[in-house]
Amino acid sequence: MEDVGHIVWDADLDKLDLKDPWLKKWWIQQVLIHGRFENISCLNFDEIKKVLPSLRLTEKIKSLWEDYFRYEKA
């Protein structure tokens, strides 16, 4: 994982097991909150859509993604 130190400061990112569903969801949440464009663009948008309802995001961030997926369908 390159250039992601600004996302999480207190985790050993090289040892992060993103195959674990809980950690994957946590990672997506952290990237959506703290990530830059290049970090967010590396995420799987289908995974974001799947976990979005259960993520703890600010209203603005959650609304942005809900709108994105709503207009993506159209």
C-alpha positions as a Markdown table, in Angstrom:
| # | Residue | x | y | z |
|---|---|---|---|---|
| 1 | Met | 0.0 | 0.0 | 0.0 |
| 2 | Glu | 1.7 | 3.1 | -1.2 |
| 3 | Asp | 1.2 | 6.6 | 0.0 |
| 4 | Val | -1.5 | 5.9 | 2.5 |
| 5 | Gly | 0.2 | 7.0 | 5.8 |
| 6 | His | -2.2 | 10.0 | 5.9 |
| 7 | Ile | -5.2 | 7.7 | 6.1 |
| 8 | Val | -4.3 | 5.6 | 9.3 |
| 9 | Trp | -1.4 | 6.5 | 11.6 |
| 10 | Asp | -1.8 | 3.8 | 14.2 |
| 11 | Ala | -1.9 | 0.6 | 12.2 |
| 12 | Asp | 0.8 | -1.5 | 10.5 |
| 13 | Leu | -0.7 | -1.2 | 7.0 |
| 14 | Asp | 1.7 | -3.8 | 5.5 |
| 15 | Lys | 0.1 | -6.4 | 7.8 |
| 16 | Leu | -3.5 | -5.4 | 7.2 |
| 17 | Asp | -5.4 | -8.5 | 6.1 |
| 18 | Leu | -8.0 | -7.1 | 3.7 |
| 19 | Lys | -9.4 | -10.5 | 3.1 |
| 20 | Asp | -11.0 | -10.2 | 6.6 |
| 21 | Pro | -14.5 | -8.7 | 5.9 |
| 22 | Trp | -14.5 | -6.5 | 9.0 |
| 23 | Leu | -11.0 | -5.1 | 8.2 |
| 24 | Lys | -12.0 | -4.6 | 4.6 |
| 25 | Lys | -15.1 | -2.6 | 5.6 |
| 26 | Trp | -13.0 | -0.6 | 8.2 |
| 27 | Trp | -10.4 | 0.1 | 5.5 |
| 28 | Ile | -13.0 | 1.3 | 3.0 |
| 29 | Gln | -14.4 | 3.6 | 5.7 |
| 30 | Gln | -11.0 | 5.1 | 6.5 |
| 31 | Val | -10.2 | 5.7 | 2.8 |
| 32 | Leu | -13.5 | 7.4 | 2.2 |
| 33 | Ile | -13.0 | 9.7 | 5.2 |
| 34 | His | -9.2 | 10.4 | 4.9 |
| 35 | Gly | -8.2 | 9.3 | 1.5 |
| 36 | Arg | -7.1 | 11.3 | -1.5 |
| 37 | Phe | -8.5 | 10.9 | -5.0 |
| 38 | Glu | -5.7 | 8.4 | -5.9 |
| 39 | Asn | -6.6 | 6.3 | -2.8 |
| 40 | Ile | -10.3 | 6.3 | -3.4 |
| 41 | Ser | -9.9 | 5.5 | -7.1 |
| 42 | Cys | -8.1 | 2.3 | -6.0 |
| 43 | Leu | -11.1 | 1.0 | -4.1 |
| 44 | Asn | -13.6 | -1.4 | -5.6 |
| 45 | Phe | -16.7 | 0.7 | -6.1 |
| 46 | Asp | -19.0 | -2.4 | -6.0 |
| 47 | Glu | -17.6 | -3.1 | -2.5 |
| 48 | Ile | -18.2 | 0.5 | -1.5 |
| 49 | Lys | -21.8 | 0.2 | -2.7 |
| 50 | Lys | -22.3 | -3.0 | -0.7 |
| 51 | Val | -21.0 | -1.7 | 2.6 |
| 52 | Leu | -22.1 | 1.9 | 2.3 |
| 53 | Pro | -25.2 | 1.6 | 4.5 |
| 54 | Ser | -23.2 | 0.2 | 7.4 |
| 55 | Leu | -20.3 | 2.7 | 7.2 |
| 56 | Arg | -19.9 | 5.4 | 9.8 |
| 57 | Leu | -19.4 | 8.4 | 7.6 |
| 58 | Thr | -20.3 | 12.1 | 7.9 |
| 59 | Glu | -23.6 | 12.9 | 6.3 |
| 60 | Lys | -21.9 | 14.8 | 3.5 |
| 61 | Ile | -19.6 | 11.9 | 2.5 |
| 62 | Lys | -22.4 | 9.3 | 2.8 |
| 63 | Ser | -24.8 | 11.5 | 0.8 |
| 64 | Leu | -22.1 | 12.0 | -1.9 |
| 65 | Trp | -21.7 | 8.3 | -2.4 |
| 66 | Glu | -25.5 | 7.6 | -2.3 |
| 67 | Asp | -26.0 | 10.2 | -5.0 |
| 68 | Tyr | -23.1 | 8.8 | -7.0 |
| 69 | Phe | -24.6 | 5.3 | -7.0 |
| 70 | Arg | -28.2 | 6.6 | -7.6 |
| 71 | Tyr | -27.0 | 8.5 | -10.7 |
| 72 | Glu | -24.8 | 5.7 | -11.8 |
| 73 | Lys | -27.9 | 3.6 | -12.3 |
| 74 | Ala | -29.6 | 6.2 | -14.5 |
